[in-house]
Amino acid sequence: MRDYINIIVIDDESLIRKSIAFEFMHNKQTITVLDKDETTFTKEIRLLATFGTKRELFDFLDNPENEKPDYALVDMQFPSPAEPTGGITLTKEIFDGGYTNMDGDDIKIVIITSRFDYPSEDEINRDQKIKEINRVIVDSLEAGAKAFVSKNATEGFEIENFTRAIACLERGEKYYFNHPVLQTLVDSAQDNVQQNFYTLKQRKKYDLAPRDMELLIGLARGETAVQIANRIYGKADDAQIKAVQNLQRTVAERINNGDNKASALVARAIFLGILTESEVYKK
């Protein structure tokens, strides 16, 4: 198993590209992940290159002499602000091109953005903007992105926003939202609840049992099937781990047309009002 992860960054803003390159040049970026046997190990995140145009990107990906990336951090407004959701189009183009990492697996796409951040309390048409952002997040996941990350946090731009997403995905999760994005999803779900009398009624409608909710909460917290099984059963055996995996498929059939990817399942549960922020973050 490799002890490093290769990433590339695609962003039309030269300042963002330079900021990321500076961080990787002056501060070694590492993550700690769990192996299947629950042992921990460290991987270094290596920045291969940054790109400001599609031509630069695909020239790099098409060159067999270049080392292949494991992750592509794609700006939502790429290749320019004139295409506010161009990152979704680029995500599809990368998948359609059949590009893979050094192990022959698909390159994982992480959408990065500042334009689709959580609206401030006094912003005009705030409720409508929250709904629009929610739609963009869902569209990104449906296009194949594995994470949707705001470039900004409480204190502004932080490289940790991206490294946390990569760490999350390396643990086997299928999605990552940092706080501004998660808050938008939660508010959108709450608005949906208020308008359609969801939450408890929705759970009853979909016949979700307490164990189903334990599963959804675990997935939303970024737990793998092994971790969820260990939390439920103690030190879980193979049969118990398989039971959790089967439960995930069953819940997906009930609420998400059979799509059991953690990203899609959690997003759907939030959208329906079945899963709330308080449940995800409670001790």
N, C-alpha and C positions, 0 to 999 in steps of 0.2 A: 504493500500500500504506500502510495506517495505521501511524503511529509510536507507537501506544498500544494498550493492551489493557484492556478494562473487566471488572472482576470484582465479584461480590457474595458475601457470606458469610452462611450460614444456620447458626445455632448457638443452642441454648437457653441456653448459659452466657453471661450478660452480661459476665463478666470477659474471656472470650475475644473477644467482639465489641468490647469497649472496647480491649483490647490491640492487636488488629489495626487498629482505626480510629486509635489513637494512633500506631502505627508509620507508617501511610500519611500521617498529618497532618504528622509531624515528620521523616520520612525518605523522600526520593524513592526509589521502588522501580523499578529498571530491569533489563532483561535484554538480553543480546546473543545474537542468533540468526544463523544462516547462511541466505542466500538460495540458490536453486537453482544459481546460478553460483558458489557457495562464497564469495561476498563476505559480510562481516558488517555488521549494522546494529543499532541500539539501539531498543528499544521501552520505553515507560514503562507500568507497571502502575498503573491508576487504580481506586480503590475507589469504586464507585457508591453502595452502601448495605449495611447489615447487617440481618438479620431474625431475630427470636426466635420467630415463629409462622408457620404456613403461610399464614394469612390475609394477614399483612403481605406475605409473599413474592408470592403470586399476585395480590394487588391491584396490586403494583408491576409485575409482568410483564404483566398485562392492560391496564395504562394505556398507550395509544399515545403519550402525550406524554413518557414516560420513555425515557431512553437505554437501549439494550439491552446486556446483559452478554455477554462472550465466554466467561467462565468462572463457574461457581458452585461455591464451596467449601462442601460439605455435611457437617455433623456427622453421624456415624454414629448417635448417640443422639438423633435429632431426631424428634418435637418434645419429647421428655422422656426421662430415663433409664428410664422404664417401657417404652420401645420401643427396646431395645438395638441393633436393626438397622433402625430407622425410616428411616435415610438411604438404604437401598436402595429402600425403598418410594417415598420422595420422588424419587429419581433416576428411577424408572419414570414417576412422575406428570409430571415435567418433560418427559420425552421424549414421553409420550402427549399432552401439551398442545400439542406442535408448536412450542414456543418456539424462537426463533432469535436470532442476534446481528445486528449491523447489516449484515452481508454476506449474510444469509439462510442461514447455516450453523447446524447444531445447537449449542446451548450445551454446552460441555465441562464435565463434572462431575468434580470432584476430591473424593473422600471424605476427610474429616479425622477423626481419632479419637485418644483417649488410652486408652479402655477396652480396646481390642484391641491393646495394646502387648505387646512381647516379654516373656514371663514371666521373673521372676528365677529364679536357680538353685535357691533353697530354697522356691519356691512349691509348694503342695500341688497334686497332680494336674497337674503341669506338662506332661507329655507329652500328656495329653488336651486341655489348654488350647491347646497349640500346634496340634493338629489342628483344633480348633474355630476358631481364628483364621484358619488357612489356608483353611478352608471359607468364612468370611465374606469374605475377600479375593477368592477366586474368584467368589463370588456377586455381589460388587460389580462386578467386571469384566464378568460375564455380563449384569448389569442395564444396562450401558452406561457405567459410570464409566471415565474414562480414566486415573485415578491413584488410589492409596490411600496416604495420607500420615499418619504419626504426628504428633500435635501436639508431641510431646516429642523431644528429642535428648539427647545426653550431658549437656548443661548445662541441660536443661529446655526450656520453650517458646521457639521461635525462628520469627520470620516467614520466615526463609530456607527453612524446610521447605516452605513453600507456593510461594515465588517460584522455587525450584529445579524444582519440579514443573511450573509453568507454562512455564519456560524449556525444560524437557525436551519438553513437548508442542508448543511452538512450533517446535522443531527438526524436527518431523514424527514424533516417536515416539508410540506409541499407549498408553503406560503409564508410570508412575513409582512406584517404591517407595523410601522412604528407609530408612536402616539398620535401625531396629527392625523394620520390616515385612519387609525382605529377609531378615533373620536368621531370622525366623519361617518364611518360605517355605523357606529352606535347611534348617533343622532338621527341618521337616516332611518334606522330600524325603529327608533322610538317614535319618530313622526309617523311611520307606517302603522305602528301599534295604536297610536292615538286615533288615527283615522279609521282603522279597520277592526278595533277591539280584539287585537291578537293576544300574545303571550300565553296565558293559561288556556284560553280557548283554542289556540293553535296547537298547544301540546296535546290537548285532548283530541283535537281533530286528527292529529297524526299519530295518536296512540303512543306517545313517547313515555317510557317508563323511567324511573330514577337511574337505572343503569345506563340507559340511552343518554341521559343528560350528563352522567359522569364521563362517558365517552366524548361527547361534544366539547365539554369543558376542558378535558385533557388535550384534545386536538387543538383547541383555541389557545391553550397555554404552550403549545409547541411540543407536547409529549409524543413519543413514538408508541406503537402498539405494545412494545415490550415494557416501556415505562408505565403505560396505563394499566397493563396487566399486573405489574409488580405493585402498583398502588392499590389495586382492587383486591388482589389475592395474596399479597405478600410476595414471596419469591416465586414467581409464576413459572409453571412448567410449559412445555411446548403446546400441550392441549389447551391450556388457559390462554396463552398468547394467540393461538389460532381462534379461540372463542371470541376474543376482542376483535380480531380482524374480520371474522364473520359478522359480528355485531355492527361494525362500521359499514359493511355492505348492506346489511338489513336496514339500518337507519337511512342510508343513501337511497334505497328503494322507496322509502316512505316519504322523504321530503325533497329529494333532489334528482328524481328520474333516473336513479341508479348510478349517478356519477359519484363515486366514493373517494375521489381525491380529497385530501384534507382541506386544501385551499377552497375548492368549490363547495364542499360540505359545510364548512364553517361560515363562509360568506353567505350561503343560503340560509343557514340557521339564524344568522344575525339579521338578514334581510326580513325574514319572516317574524322576527321578534321572539323566536324560541330561545335564543341565547342572548344574554345581556351582559354588559360590562361588569356589573356588580358580581355576577356569578363567576365570570372568568377570573377576576382578581381577588375574590374573597379567599381568606386563609383556609 
